[in-house]
């Protein structure tokens, strides 16, 4: 049988080996703990950066929405001003047409069939002028829309007729 006897030096080598092994394990555990701490800090910083990026993105989107709303409001306001100006110009034209009818009525013959005809023409101008003054362009557009809705076939035939006449006039 072989005897196993350890010498003093063998025991010291084993002790040194065990000590080195323990130190290696301690260093490994400390490295793991340090890495875990670093990873936690990186995750926390990354999370904060993501939150800030999200907040900045939301702010940018909100500002873009506000800008788009402002542009839309300005366009609506401008369109309303243009529409109001067109209505005012139509009313002014109506006033002028009504005045022209009054002038015809004053200066035309009052009696006989010529007087009756000129008075009818003058009244037609006055009526047209009053309508234009009262309805303005927006009211006239609404009235045309109603006529087209109530009488679609005649409206189409009139449109085709006007188109045909314009086509013939432009081609000659």
Secondary structure, 3 states (H helix, E strand, C coil): CCCCCCCHHHHHHHHHHHHHHHHHHHHHHHHHHHHHHHHHHHHHHHHHHHHHHHHHHHHHHHHHHHHHHHHHHHHHHHHHHHHHHHHHHHHHHHHHHHHHHHHHHHHCCCCHHHHHHHHHHHHHHHHHHHHHHHHHHHHHHHHHHHHHHHCHHHHHHHHHHHHHHHHHHHHC
